[in-house]
Amino acid sequence: MTDSAIASTDNPAQDGAAMDKRRKLLRIFALVVLAVAVLWGIWYFLTQAGRVHTDNAYVGADIAVITPLISAPVKEVRVGGTQQVNKGDVLVILDDADARVDLANAQALLQQAQQRFRQTKANSSSLSARLSARGSDTTQARARLAVAQADFDKARAAFARREALAPSGAVSAEELTTARAAFQQARAALEQAQAGLTGAEATRASAVGDLASNEALTAGVTENTAPDVAAALARLAQAKLNLERTIIRAPITGVVTNRQVQVGQRIQAGTPIMTLVPLDAVFVDANFKESQLKNVKPGQLVELTSDFYGSGVVFHGKVKGLAGGTGAAFALIPAQNATGNWVKVVQRLPVRIRLDPADVKAHPLRVGLTMDAVIDTRD
């Protein structure tokens, strides 16, 4: 036996003490591990329990797509890409030559319509006077008819008397012939008077119709509410609007992006020429797994970080709402799960997060940036 072996067999108390020391160290280590686990559990329960996390989140915004409302050549472009503009700033100026010609034409059509209305209004007085004159003509025709009727009756009576006396020889043949001629002349005059009365009445009826037709054009309307004038006013308003639309202004405050217009280019109405991104009104769409959304509700607090600024900058926000469907449900070609080889895939649902405006103002974001989002579902 070696000396150490002999020493070991000779000192059993020393071996026992070493074993006790190791057991003590193991117990201390186990207690430390247990304490760390308990502390971690307390920390997790107090700070992390009920928090759901995703890194599938992107910055979005309700962008404004700028499109001209009329077709015209581009005269001037006053903004460039990445430029910050305010609401109401001039973005593009279109050539207004055609718009000004249309405006002048609309003004001329309005004046023409107003003149026609005034002329129609004035014709009512003229037609009224003409109707009065036709009434006088009718009265005179009736008087002439009465005279002709009296002459006819007188001539007829005279002829009848002479015709009755002719067989006895009391009336000469010449006198009878004269009486007959007078009777025929009176009858012709009567027929002429009757025709004159009929003509006068027809002329008066025509004048009544002309007056009624003219008054129908002006009854119940003013110069500005007459149909022709109102249509001309509408054309004038449209011409003025088209002239104003030759100057394209920013509808919101934002950054110019995706500018696609050049000086001299003829653009068509409705063609997108640029996009404005409102950096002060951005939001985040975070795509959480469906298994994470059990306790997610609108109004819950959210903490977000972005690679753009690093983990040192924390954005704060609130859950605004959950989307009505998953991205797969609204895809251009939705997934067809009714097949034999079906594999369940956990779906993600977009959650809209409204950011704190103060954080966005201090650290502006850009549309499309990725974010890490953590929702505290304990609220």
C-alpha positions as CSV (number, residue, x, y, z in Angstrom):
1,M,0.0,0.0,0.0
2,T,1.1,3.6,-0.7
3,D,1.5,6.2,1.9
4,S,-1.6,8.1,0.9
5,A,-3.7,5.0,1.0
6,I,-2.3,4.2,4.4
7,A,-3.1,7.8,5.4
8,S,-6.6,7.5,4.1
9,T,-7.3,4.4,6.0
10,D,-5.7,5.8,9.0
11,N,-8.0,9.1,8.9
12,P,-11.6,8.1,8.4
13,A,-12.7,11.3,10.2
14,Q,-11.1,13.4,7.6
15,D,-13.0,11.7,4.7
16,G,-16.3,12.2,6.6
17,A,-15.6,15.9,7.0
18,A,-14.9,16.2,3.3
19,M,-18.2,14.5,2.4
20,D,-20.1,16.7,4.8
21,K,-18.5,19.8,3.2
22,R,-19.5,18.6,-0.3
23,R,-23.1,17.9,0.9
24,K,-23.2,21.3,2.5
25,L,-22.0,23.0,-0.7
26,L,-24.5,21.0,-2.8
27,R,-27.3,22.1,-0.4
28,I,-26.2,25.7,-0.6
29,F,-26.1,25.5,-4.4
30,A,-29.5,23.9,-4.5
31,L,-30.9,26.7,-2.3
32,V,-29.3,29.3,-4.5
33,V,-30.8,27.7,-7.6
34,L,-34.2,27.5,-5.9
35,A,-34.0,31.1,-4.7
36,V,-33.0,32.2,-8.2
37,A,-35.9,30.2,-9.7
38,V,-38.3,31.6,-7.1
39,L,-37.1,35.2,-7.8
40,W,-37.4,34.6,-11.6
41,G,-40.8,33.2,-11.1
42,I,-41.9,36.2,-9.0
43,W,-40.3,38.6,-11.6
44,Y,-42.0,36.8,-14.5
45,F,-45.4,36.7,-12.7
46,L,-45.1,40.4,-11.8
47,T,-43.7,41.7,-15.1
48,Q,-44.1,39.1,-17.9
49,A,-47.1,37.0,-17.2
50,G,-50.0,37.9,-19.4
51,R,-47.8,39.6,-22.0
52,V,-47.9,38.4,-25.6
53,H,-45.1,39.2,-28.1
54,T,-44.6,39.2,-31.8
55,D,-41.9,40.5,-34.2
56,N,-44.3,40.3,-37.1
57,A,-45.4,43.9,-36.9
58,Y,-45.2,46.7,-39.5
59,V,-45.7,50.5,-39.5
60,G,-48.6,51.7,-41.6
61,A,-50.5,54.9,-42.3
62,D,-53.6,56.2,-44.1
63,I,-51.7,57.6,-47.0
64,A,-53.0,60.1,-49.5
65,V,-52.7,59.2,-53.2
66,I,-52.6,62.4,-55.3
67,T,-54.5,62.2,-58.5
68,P,-55.5,65.0,-60.9
69,L,-59.2,65.6,-61.4
70,I,-58.8,67.0,-65.0
71,S,-56.6,66.0,-67.9
72,A,-54.0,68.6,-68.8
73,P,-50.3,69.1,-69.5
74,V,-48.0,69.6,-66.4
75,K,-46.8,73.2,-66.2
76,E,-44.8,73.1,-63.0
77,V,-43.9,70.5,-60.3
78,R,-43.0,72.2,-57.0
79,V,-42.1,69.2,-54.8
80,G,-39.7,66.3,-54.9
81,G,-39.4,62.9,-53.3
82,T,-38.8,62.8,-49.5
83,Q,-39.9,66.4,-49.2
84,Q,-42.1,67.4,-46.2
85,V,-45.2,69.4,-47.2
86,N,-48.0,70.9,-45.2
87,K,-51.7,70.7,-45.9
88,G,-52.6,73.2,-48.6
89,D,-49.2,73.5,-50.1
90,V,-49.0,73.6,-53.9
91,L,-47.7,70.3,-55.4
92,V,-48.3,70.5,-59.1
93,I,-49.6,73.3,-61.5
94,L,-51.3,72.2,-64.7
95,D,-51.6,74.2,-67.9
96,D,-54.8,76.2,-67.5
97,A,-55.2,77.5,-71.1
98,D,-58.0,75.1,-72.0
99,A,-59.7,75.7,-68.6
100,R,-59.8,79.4,-69.2
101,V,-61.3,79.0,-72.6
102,D,-64.0,76.8,-71.2
103,L,-64.6,79.4,-68.5
104,A,-65.1,82.2,-71.0
105,N,-67.4,80.0,-73.1
106,A,-69.5,79.2,-70.0
107,Q,-69.7,82.9,-69.1
108,A,-70.9,83.6,-72.7
109,L,-73.5,80.8,-72.5
110,L,-74.8,82.2,-69.2
111,Q,-75.2,85.7,-70.6
112,Q,-77.0,84.3,-73.6
113,A,-79.4,82.3,-71.4
114,Q,-80.1,85.4,-69.3
115,Q,-80.8,87.4,-72.4
116,R,-83.3,84.8,-73.7
117,F,-85.1,84.8,-70.3
118,R,-85.3,88.6,-70.3
119,Q,-86.6,88.6,-73.9
120,T,-89.2,85.9,-73.0
121,K,-90.2,88.0,-70.0
122,A,-90.6,91.1,-72.2
123,N,-92.6,89.2,-74.8
124,S,-95.4,88.7,-72.2
125,S,-96.2,92.5,-72.3
126,S,-96.1,92.5,-76.1
127,L,-98.3,89.4,-76.3
128,S,-100.7,90.9,-73.8
129,A,-101.1,94.1,-75.9
130,R,-101.5,91.9,-79.0
131,L,-104.2,90.0,-77.2
132,S,-106.0,93.2,-76.3
133,A,-105.8,94.3,-80.0
134,R,-107.2,91.0,-81.1
135,G,-110.1,91.4,-78.6
136,S,-110.9,94.8,-80.2
137,D,-110.8,93.2,-83.7
138,T,-113.2,90.6,-82.5
139,T,-115.6,93.3,-81.1
140,Q,-115.5,95.2,-84.4
141,A,-116.1,92.0,-86.3
142,R,-119.2,91.3,-84.2
143,A,-120.4,94.8,-84.8
144,R,-119.9,94.4,-88.5
145,L,-121.7,91.1,-88.4
146,A,-124.7,92.8,-86.6
147,V,-124.8,95.5,-89.2
148,A,-124.6,92.9,-92.0
149,Q,-127.3,90.9,-90.4
150,A,-129.6,93.9,-90.1
151,D,-129.0,94.9,-93.8
152,F,-129.6,91.3,-94.8
153,D,-132.9,91.1,-92.9
154,K,-134.0,94.5,-94.4
155,A,-133.1,93.4,-97.9
156,R,-134.8,90.0,-97.5
157,A,-138.0,91.7,-96.3
158,A,-138.0,94.2,-99.2
159,F,-137.4,91.5,-101.7
160,A,-140.1,89.3,-100.3
161,R,-142.7,92.2,-100.5
162,R,-141.9,93.0,-104.0
163,E,-141.8,89.4,-105.0
164,A,-145.3,89.0,-103.6
165,L,-146.7,92.0,-105.4
166,A,-145.0,91.2,-108.8
167,P,-147.9,88.9,-110.1
168,S,-150.5,91.7,-109.6
169,G,-148.4,94.1,-111.6
170,A,-148.0,96.6,-108.7
171,V,-144.2,96.2,-108.9
172,S,-142.3,96.6,-112.0
173,A,-139.8,94.0,-113.2
174,E,-137.0,96.4,-112.9
175,E,-137.8,97.2,-109.2
176,L,-138.0,93.5,-108.5
177,T,-134.6,92.9,-110.1
178,T,-133.2,95.7,-108.0
179,A,-134.6,94.3,-104.8
180,R,-133.3,90.9,-105.7
181,A,-129.8,92.3,-106.3
182,A,-129.9,94.2,-103.0
183,F,-130.9,91.0,-101.2
184,Q,-128.1,89.0,-102.7
185,Q,-125.6,91.7,-101.9
186,A,-126.8,91.8,-98.3
187,R,-126.4,88.1,-98.0
188,A,-122.9,88.2,-99.4
189,A,-122.0,91.0,-96.9
190,L,-123.5,88.9,-94.1
191,E,-121.4,85.9,-95.1
192,Q,-118.3,88.1,-95.3
193,A,-119.0,89.5,-91.8
194,Q,-119.4,86.0,-90.4
195,A,-116.1,85.0,-91.9
196,G,-114.5,88.1,-90.6
197,L,-115.8,87.3,-87.1
198,T,-114.5,83.7,-87.3
199,G,-111.1,84.9,-88.4
200,A,-110.9,87.5,-85.6
201,E,-111.8,84.9,-83.0
202,A,-109.2,82.5,-84.4
203,T,-106.6,85.3,-84.3
204,R,-107.5,86.1,-80.7
205,A,-107.4,82.4,-79.7
206,S,-103.9,82.2,-81.3
207,A,-102.8,85.3,-79.3
208,V,-104.2,83.7,-76.1
209,G,-102.2,80.5,-76.8
210,D,-99.0,82.5,-77.5
211,L,-99.4,84.4,-74.3
212,A,-100.0,81.3,-72.3
213,S,-97.0,79.6,-73.8
214,N,-94.8,82.5,-73.1
215,E,-96.0,82.9,-69.5
216,A,-95.4,79.1,-69.0
217,L,-91.7,79.8,-69.6
218,T,-91.5,82.4,-66.9
219,A,-94.2,81.5,-64.4
220,G,-92.9,80.6,-60.9
221,V,-89.2,81.2,-61.8
222,T,-86.7,84.1,-61.5
223,E,-83.9,84.8,-63.8
224,N,-81.5,82.6,-61.8
225,T,-83.9,79.7,-61.4
226,A,-85.0,79.5,-65.0
227,P,-83.9,76.1,-66.4
228,D,-81.7,77.4,-69.1
229,V,-80.1,80.0,-66.8
230,A,-79.6,77.4,-64.1
231,A,-78.0,75.0,-66.5
232,A,-75.7,77.8,-67.7
233,L,-74.8,78.6,-64.1
234,A,-74.0,75.0,-63.5
235,R,-71.7,74.9,-66.5
236,L,-70.0,78.1,-65.3
237,A,-69.5,76.6,-61.8
238,Q,-68.0,73.5,-63.4
239,A,-65.7,75.6,-65.5
240,K,-64.5,77.6,-62.5
241,L,-64.0,74.3,-60.6
242,N,-61.9,72.9,-63.4
243,L,-59.8,76.1,-63.5
244,E,-59.2,75.7,-59.7
245,R,-58.2,72.1,-60.2
246,T,-55.3,73.1,-62.4
247,I,-53.5,73.8,-59.1
248,I,-53.1,70.5,-57.2
249,R,-52.6,71.1,-53.4
250,A,-51.7,68.7,-50.6
251,P,-54.7,67.4,-48.8
252,I,-52.8,66.4,-45.7
253,T,-49.4,67.1,-44.1
254,G,-46.9,64.5,-44.9
255,V,-43.8,63.4,-46.9
256,V,-43.8,63.1,-50.7
257,T,-43.2,59.6,-51.8
258,N,-43.4,57.8,-55.1
259,R,-43.5,60.9,-57.3
260,Q,-44.3,60.0,-60.9
261,V,-44.9,63.3,-62.7
262,Q,-42.6,65.5,-64.8
263,V,-42.9,68.9,-66.3
264,G,-44.4,68.8,-69.8
265,Q,-46.1,65.4,-69.3
266,R,-49.8,65.2,-70.2
267,I,-51.6,63.5,-67.4
268,Q,-55.1,62.0,-67.4
269,A,-57.7,62.5,-64.8
270,G,-57.4,59.8,-62.1
271,T,-53.8,58.9,-62.8
272,P,-51.7,58.7,-59.5
273,I,-48.8,61.1,-59.7
274,M,-47.5,60.9,-56.1
275,T,-48.2,59.7,-52.6
276,L,-48.2,61.7,-49.3
277,V,-47.4,59.7,-46.1
278,P,-48.5,61.4,-42.9
279,L,-45.7,60.7,-40.4
280,D,-47.6,62.1,-37.5
281,A,-50.5,59.7,-37.9
282,V,-48.8,56.3,-38.3
283,F,-50.0,53.1,-36.7
284,V,-48.8,49.6,-36.3
285,D,-50.4,46.4,-37.6
286,A,-49.1,43.5,-35.5
287,N,-49.8,40.0,-36.7
288,F,-50.3,37.8,-33.6
289,K,-50.8,34.0,-33.7
290,E,-54.4,33.0,-33.0
291,S,-53.3,31.2,-29.9
292,Q,-52.0,34.5,-28.4
293,L,-55.3,36.5,-28.8
294,K,-57.4,34.9,-26.1
295,N,-57.1,37.8,-23.7
296,V,-56.2,40.6,-26.2
297,K,-58.8,43.4,-26.1
298,P,-59.0,47.0,-27.4
299,G,-57.5,49.6,-25.0
300,Q,-54.7,47.3,-23.7
301,L,-51.2,48.9,-23.4
302,V,-48.5,48.0,-25.9
303,E,-44.8,48.5,-25.9
304,L,-43.0,48.5,-29.2
305,T,-39.4,48.7,-30.4
306,S,-38.0,49.2,-33.9
307,D,-34.7,48.2,-35.5
308,F,-34.7,51.7,-36.9
309,Y,-34.0,53.2,-33.5
310,G,-32.8,50.1,-31.6
311,S,-34.1,48.7,-28.4
312,G,-33.1,51.8,-26.5
313,V,-36.2,53.6,-27.8
314,V,-39.5,52.2,-26.6
315,F,-42.7,53.3,-28.2
316,H,-46.0,53.2,-26.3
317,G,-49.4,52.6,-27.7
318,K,-52.8,51.0,-27.2
319,V,-54.7,48.2,-29.0
320,K,-57.2,49.9,-31.3
321,G,-58.9,46.8,-32.5
322,L,-58.6,43.4,-34.2
323,A,-59.0,42.8,-37.9
324,G,-62.2,41.1,-39.2
325,G,-60.2,38.2,-40.7
326,T,-56.8,36.7,-41.2
327,G,-54.5,37.6,-44.0
328,A,-55.0,34.2,-45.6
329,A,-58.8,34.8,-45.7
330,F,-58.4,38.0,-47.8
331,A,-55.5,36.8,-49.9
332,L,-55.8,37.0,-53.7
333,I,-55.7,33.2,-53.9
334,P,-57.1,31.9,-50.5
335,A,-55.8,28.6,-49.2
336,Q,-57.9,25.6,-50.1
337,N,-58.0,23.5,-47.0
338,A,-60.7,21.1,-48.2
339,T,-58.1,18.6,-49.5
340,G,-56.9,15.2,-48.4
341,N,-53.4,16.3,-47.6
342,W,-54.3,19.0,-45.0
343,V,-51.8,20.3,-42.5
344,K,-52.9,22.7,-39.8
345,V,-51.1,26.0,-40.0
346,V,-51.4,28.4,-37.1
347,Q,-53.0,31.6,-38.5
348,R,-52.1,35.2,-37.7
349,L,-54.6,37.9,-37.1
350,P,-53.7,41.6,-37.6
351,V,-54.1,43.8,-34.5
352,R,-54.2,47.5,-35.1
353,I,-52.1,49.5,-32.5
354,R,-52.5,53.3,-32.1
355,L,-49.1,54.8,-31.2
356,D,-48.6,57.6,-28.7
357,P,-48.3,60.9,-30.7
358,A,-45.6,62.2,-28.4
359,D,-43.4,59.2,-29.1
360,V,-44.0,59.4,-32.8
361,K,-43.2,63.2,-32.8
362,A,-39.9,62.5,-30.9
363,H,-38.9,59.6,-33.1
364,P,-40.7,59.7,-36.5
365,L,-41.3,56.4,-38.1
366,R,-41.6,55.4,-41.8
367,V,-44.3,53.2,-43.4
368,G,-43.2,49.6,-43.7
369,L,-40.7,49.5,-40.9
370,T,-40.7,46.3,-38.7
371,M,-41.6,46.5,-35.1
372,D,-41.5,44.2,-32.0
373,A,-44.8,44.5,-30.2
374,V,-45.6,43.3,-26.6
375,I,-49.2,43.6,-25.4
376,D,-50.0,43.6,-21.7
377,T,-53.2,41.6,-21.5
378,R,-53.5,42.1,-17.7
379,D,-55.3,45.5,-18.3
